[in-house]
Amino acid sequence: MFAVRGTLVCLSIFVLLYILLSLAVWGSWRRLAVCGRRHSKQLCADFLFALRIVPFAVAAGVTLCLAAPSFLMLEPRVTRESTGAMPLVLGMCGVALILAGLRNAATAWMRASRILAGWSRQATVICSSPVDPKRTVPVLRTFAGAPPLTAAGILRPTVWLSREAERVLTERELRSALKHEAMHVLRRDNLRKLVLRALAFPGMSGLERAWRENAEMAADDGAVESASEALDLAAAVIKLSRLASLQPPGELSTALVHSPAESVNARVERLVAWKERRQPQESGLSTSWICAAAVAFAALAATYGALLIRMHAATEWLVR
C-alpha cells in the first residue's frame, strides 16, 4: 500500500507540474520567440526545442529529485491516512499521459520503419555525404515516386535521393542540398521529432511548427559558406519544390522541401540575400549558461533538505 500511495503522489505532482508548465509555455512562447530573432537560426531552433520539452523535463526532474525522495524519507511506512480521490484521479491521468506518449512515439517509429523498408526495395547506394570530420552518411538513390531528397533514420540515418531530383539538380546544387541534409543528421533533428511525438500536448502545434521552420533555416545556414553556395541551395529548393512525390516524406524525416509555400519562400529569400559571415555561429553552451547552471546546482544542493520538507508538506496537503 505504501508503494501504491507513493506512486500516486509522485504521478500527481508530475501531472500538475506538466500541465501548468505546458500552459505557461503555450501562452508565452510567441513573445519569447520574438526576443530570440536577433540570434542565429541554430540558436533559435535549439531554444524553441528546449522550450517545448521544458514542461516535461522540469516535471520529471521535480518528481524524481524531490517528490519521490521526500515521500520515501519522510512518509511513515505505516499510517492510517487514506488516499484521497485527487491523487487517484491525477495518478490515472499521469499513467494515461505517459502511455499515450509512448504509443505516439512507437507508432511514429513503426510508420517510419515501414516507409523506409518500402524505399529500400529499389534503392542503391551512390555516394556518401560528410556529416563532420569523422563521420559520413550514406546517400541512396530511390525510385521516382519517393520524396525528392530527405534524411531519414535515427540510429542509422541515411539520405534518400530520387532519380528525378538527381536529374534536375546540377552538381553544385546537389552538393549544397546534400550538405543541408547532413546538417539535419548532425543536429539529430529526426530524434528531436521523435521526442516531440512522445511529448504531445494540445495547443503546441504552433510551437512545433516554428521549431521545424527554424530547424530548416539552421540547416540552410550550416550548409552554405559563401554567397555562391547559398544561391546553389536556393536553386535546389526551388527546383525540388516543383517535383511531385507519390509518397509523402516519412514522419521522422527531414525533407529539403516539406513545408508550407510561405516557409519555402522565406528560406529562398534568406539564401538569395545571404552575405559573408552574416551571423556568427553562437555556442549553445555559452559561459553564462554554464555559470547559471552551476549556481542553480549549488543553490539546490544547499537547500535540498528544506526543499524535501516543503515538498512533503505539499504532498500531504494533496493527499488530504
C-alpha positions as CSV (number, residue, x, y, z in Angstrom):
1,M,0.0,0.0,0.0
2,F,2.9,2.3,0.8
3,A,4.3,1.8,-2.7
4,V,1.0,2.4,-4.4
5,R,0.4,5.5,-2.4
6,G,3.8,6.9,-3.2
7,T,3.4,6.2,-6.9
8,L,0.1,8.0,-7.0
9,V,1.5,11.0,-5.1
10,C,4.5,11.2,-7.5
11,L,2.3,10.9,-10.6
12,S,0.0,13.6,-9.2
13,I,2.9,16.0,-8.7
14,F,4.2,15.2,-12.2
15,V,0.8,15.8,-13.9
16,L,0.1,19.0,-12.1
17,L,3.5,20.5,-12.9
18,Y,3.4,19.2,-16.5
19,I,0.0,20.7,-17.2
20,L,0.8,24.1,-15.5
21,L,4.1,24.5,-17.2
22,S,2.7,23.4,-20.6
23,L,0.0,26.1,-20.3
24,A,2.7,28.7,-19.4
25,V,4.8,27.7,-22.4
26,W,1.7,27.7,-24.7
27,G,0.8,31.3,-23.6
28,S,4.3,32.8,-23.8
29,W,6.4,31.1,-26.5
30,R,5.5,33.6,-29.2
31,R,6.7,36.5,-27.2
32,L,9.9,34.6,-26.2
33,A,10.5,33.6,-29.8
34,V,10.3,37.3,-30.9
35,C,13.1,38.1,-28.4
36,G,15.3,35.5,-29.9
37,R,15.1,36.6,-33.5
38,R,18.3,38.6,-33.3
39,H,20.2,35.4,-32.7
40,S,21.2,32.8,-35.2
41,K,18.7,30.3,-36.5
42,Q,20.6,27.5,-35.0
43,L,20.2,29.0,-31.5
44,C,16.6,29.9,-32.2
45,A,15.8,26.3,-33.2
46,D,17.6,25.0,-30.1
47,F,15.8,27.5,-27.9
48,L,12.3,26.6,-29.3
49,F,13.0,22.8,-28.9
50,A,14.2,23.4,-25.3
51,L,11.2,25.5,-24.6
52,R,8.9,22.7,-25.9
53,I,10.4,20.0,-23.7
54,V,10.9,22.2,-20.6
55,P,7.5,21.2,-19.0
56,F,8.2,17.5,-19.2
57,A,11.9,17.9,-18.1
58,V,11.0,20.1,-15.1
59,A,8.0,18.0,-14.1
60,A,10.1,14.8,-14.3
61,G,13.0,16.3,-12.5
62,V,11.0,17.7,-9.6
63,T,9.1,14.3,-9.3
64,L,12.3,12.2,-9.3
65,C,14.6,14.5,-7.3
66,L,12.1,16.0,-4.8
67,A,8.7,14.3,-4.7
68,A,9.9,10.7,-4.6
69,P,12.7,11.2,-2.1
70,S,10.6,13.3,0.2
71,F,7.9,10.6,0.3
72,L,10.4,7.8,0.8
73,M,12.3,9.6,3.5
74,L,9.6,11.5,5.4
75,E,6.4,9.5,5.0
76,P,5.8,6.8,7.7
77,R,5.6,3.3,6.3
78,V,2.5,2.5,8.4
79,T,-0.2,5.1,8.5
80,R,-4.0,5.2,8.9
81,E,-4.3,8.0,6.4
82,S,-6.5,7.2,3.4
83,T,-5.5,8.3,-0.1
84,G,-8.0,10.9,-1.3
85,A,-9.7,11.0,-4.7
86,M,-7.5,13.7,-6.1
87,P,-4.2,11.6,-6.1
88,L,-6.1,8.7,-7.6
89,V,-7.5,10.8,-10.4
90,L,-4.3,12.6,-11.1
91,G,-2.3,9.4,-10.9
92,M,-4.5,7.8,-13.5
93,C,-4.1,10.9,-15.7
94,G,-0.3,10.6,-15.3
95,V,-0.4,6.9,-16.4
96,A,-2.6,7.8,-19.3
97,L,-0.3,10.7,-20.3
98,I,2.8,8.5,-20.2
99,L,1.2,5.6,-22.1
100,A,-0.2,8.0,-24.8
101,G,3.3,9.5,-25.3
102,L,4.9,6.1,-25.6
103,R,2.2,5.0,-28.0
104,N,2.6,8.1,-30.2
105,A,6.4,7.6,-30.3
106,A,6.1,3.9,-31.1
107,T,3.5,4.5,-33.8
108,A,5.7,7.1,-35.5
109,W,8.7,4.8,-35.3
110,M,6.9,1.8,-36.8
111,R,5.4,4.0,-39.5
112,A,8.8,5.5,-40.4
113,S,10.3,2.0,-40.5
114,R,7.7,0.7,-42.9
115,I,8.2,3.7,-45.2
116,L,12.0,3.2,-45.2
117,A,11.6,-0.5,-45.9
118,G,9.5,0.4,-48.9
119,W,12.1,2.8,-50.2
120,S,14.9,0.3,-49.6
121,R,13.5,-2.3,-52.1
122,Q,14.6,-0.3,-55.1
123,A,17.4,1.8,-53.5
124,T,21.1,1.7,-54.4
125,V,24.0,3.4,-52.6
126,I,25.5,6.1,-54.8
127,C,27.8,8.1,-52.5
128,S,28.3,9.4,-49.0
129,S,27.9,12.9,-47.6
130,P,30.2,14.1,-44.8
131,V,28.4,15.0,-41.6
132,D,31.5,16.0,-39.6
133,P,35.3,15.3,-40.0
134,K,34.9,11.8,-38.5
135,R,31.5,10.7,-39.9
136,T,29.6,10.4,-43.2
137,V,26.1,9.5,-44.0
138,P,25.2,7.2,-47.0
139,V,23.2,8.6,-49.9
140,L,20.8,6.2,-51.6
141,R,19.1,6.6,-55.0
142,T,15.4,5.7,-54.7
143,F,12.6,5.2,-57.3
144,A,10.8,8.1,-58.9
145,G,7.8,8.2,-56.6
146,A,9.8,8.8,-53.4
147,P,10.3,12.3,-52.0
148,P,13.0,14.2,-53.9
149,L,15.5,14.5,-51.1
150,T,15.2,13.6,-47.5
151,A,17.2,12.5,-44.5
152,A,15.6,9.6,-42.5
153,G,16.5,7.3,-39.7
154,I,17.6,7.9,-36.1
155,L,20.1,5.2,-35.1
156,R,21.5,4.8,-38.6
157,P,20.5,7.9,-40.6
158,T,20.6,7.9,-44.4
159,V,19.9,10.4,-47.1
160,W,17.5,9.4,-49.9
161,L,17.7,11.0,-53.3
162,S,15.1,10.3,-56.0
163,R,16.0,9.8,-59.6
164,E,14.0,12.9,-60.7
165,A,15.9,15.1,-58.1
166,E,19.2,13.7,-59.3
167,R,18.2,14.6,-62.9
168,V,17.1,18.2,-62.4
169,L,19.9,19.3,-60.0
170,T,23.3,20.4,-61.1
171,E,26.4,19.0,-59.4
172,R,26.8,22.1,-57.3
173,E,23.1,22.3,-56.4
174,L,23.2,18.6,-55.4
175,R,26.3,19.1,-53.3
176,S,24.6,22.0,-51.4
177,A,21.4,20.1,-50.9
178,L,23.3,17.1,-49.5
179,K,25.1,19.3,-47.1
180,H,21.7,20.7,-45.9
181,E,20.5,17.1,-45.2
182,A,23.8,16.3,-43.5
183,M,23.2,19.2,-41.1
184,H,19.9,17.7,-40.1
185,V,21.7,14.5,-39.3
186,L,24.4,16.3,-37.3
187,R,21.8,18.2,-35.3
188,R,19.7,15.0,-34.8
189,D,16.5,16.6,-35.9
190,N,14.8,13.3,-36.5
191,L,15.5,12.2,-33.0
192,R,14.0,15.6,-31.8
193,K,10.9,14.9,-33.9
194,L,10.5,11.5,-32.1
195,V,10.8,13.3,-28.7
196,L,8.1,15.7,-29.7
197,R,5.9,12.9,-30.7
198,A,6.3,11.3,-27.2
199,L,5.5,14.7,-25.5
200,A,2.3,15.5,-27.5
201,F,0.2,18.2,-25.8
202,P,-2.8,20.1,-27.1
203,G,-2.1,23.5,-28.5
204,M,1.6,23.0,-29.1
205,S,1.4,22.6,-32.8
206,G,2.3,26.3,-33.4
207,L,5.5,26.0,-31.3
208,E,6.5,22.7,-33.0
209,R,5.9,24.3,-36.5
210,A,8.0,27.3,-35.5
211,W,10.8,24.9,-34.4
212,R,10.6,23.0,-37.7
213,E,10.9,26.2,-39.7
214,N,13.8,27.4,-37.7
215,A,15.5,24.0,-38.0
216,E,15.2,24.2,-41.8
217,M,16.8,27.6,-41.8
218,A,19.5,26.5,-39.4
219,A,20.3,23.6,-41.7
220,D,20.4,26.1,-44.6
221,D,22.9,28.3,-42.7
222,G,25.1,25.3,-41.8
223,A,25.2,24.1,-45.4
224,V,26.5,27.2,-47.0
225,E,29.8,29.1,-46.6
226,S,29.6,31.5,-49.4
227,A,27.1,33.5,-51.5
228,S,27.5,31.1,-54.4
229,E,26.7,28.1,-52.3
230,A,23.7,29.9,-50.9
231,L,22.4,30.6,-54.5
232,D,23.0,26.9,-55.4
233,L,21.0,25.8,-52.4
234,A,18.2,28.3,-53.2
235,A,18.1,26.9,-56.7
236,A,17.9,23.4,-55.4
237,V,15.0,24.3,-53.1
238,I,13.1,26.0,-55.9
239,K,13.6,23.0,-58.3
240,L,12.7,20.3,-55.8
241,S,9.6,22.2,-54.7
242,R,8.2,21.7,-58.2
243,L,8.7,18.0,-58.1
244,A,5.6,15.9,-57.3
245,S,6.1,12.9,-54.9
246,L,3.8,9.9,-55.0
247,Q,4.8,9.2,-51.4
248,P,4.9,11.7,-48.5
249,P,8.2,12.0,-46.6
250,G,8.4,9.8,-43.5
251,E,7.1,11.2,-40.3
252,L,10.5,11.0,-38.7
253,S,12.4,12.5,-41.6
254,T,13.7,15.9,-42.7
255,A,13.0,16.6,-46.4
256,L,14.7,19.5,-48.2
257,V,11.3,20.8,-49.2
258,H,8.4,19.7,-47.0
259,S,6.8,22.8,-45.6
260,P,4.2,25.5,-46.5
261,A,4.9,27.6,-49.5
262,E,5.4,30.7,-47.4
263,S,8.1,29.0,-45.4
264,V,9.9,27.9,-48.6
265,N,9.7,31.4,-50.0
266,A,11.2,32.8,-46.8
267,R,14.1,30.3,-47.0
268,V,14.8,31.2,-50.6
269,E,14.7,34.9,-49.8
270,R,17.2,34.4,-47.0
271,L,19.5,32.4,-49.2
272,V,19.4,34.9,-52.0
273,A,20.2,37.7,-49.5
274,W,23.0,35.7,-47.9
275,K,26.1,37.6,-47.0
276,E,29.5,36.5,-45.9
277,R,29.6,35.9,-42.2
278,R,26.1,37.3,-41.9
279,Q,25.7,35.9,-38.4
280,P,28.4,34.5,-36.2
281,Q,27.9,30.9,-35.0
282,E,26.8,31.0,-31.4
283,S,27.6,28.3,-29.0
284,G,24.6,26.5,-27.5
285,L,26.5,26.2,-24.2
286,S,27.9,29.6,-23.6
287,T,29.9,30.5,-20.5
288,S,26.9,32.4,-19.0
289,W,24.7,29.4,-19.3
290,I,27.3,27.1,-17.7
291,C,27.7,29.6,-14.8
292,A,23.9,29.8,-14.3
293,A,23.6,26.1,-14.2
294,A,26.4,25.8,-11.7
295,V,24.9,28.4,-9.5
296,A,21.5,26.7,-9.7
297,F,23.0,23.3,-8.8
298,A,24.9,24.8,-5.9
299,A,21.7,26.5,-4.6
300,L,19.8,23.2,-4.9
301,A,22.4,21.3,-3.0
302,A,22.5,23.9,-0.2
303,T,18.7,23.9,0.2
304,Y,17.9,20.3,-0.6
305,G,16.9,19.3,2.9
306,A,14.5,22.2,3.3
307,L,13.0,21.6,-0.2
308,L,12.3,18.0,0.7
309,I,10.4,19.1,3.8
310,R,8.4,21.6,1.9
311,M,7.7,19.1,-0.9
312,H,6.5,16.6,1.7
313,A,4.2,19.2,3.2
314,A,2.8,19.8,-0.2
315,T,2.2,16.2,-0.9
316,E,0.5,15.8,2.5
317,W,-1.9,18.6,1.5
318,L,-2.5,16.9,-1.8
319,V,-3.3,13.5,-0.2
320,R,-5.8,15.1,2.2
